[in-house]
């Protein structure tokens, strides 16, 4: 996995968006645990982040 982006502010500070070799994206918490299941596009991951910020 390649780290695409580090989240630096808000409730998800320290989390990362990672990209697999196959081109799918995943959201990881600050302690390295995947927070999503299945295959996601970058846009879908951004929507997941928006929904978690509003909690």
Beta strands, then each sheet from edge to edge (+ up, - down):
strand 1: 2-6
strand 2: 16-19
strand 3: 25-28
sheet 1: 1+ 2- 3+
end
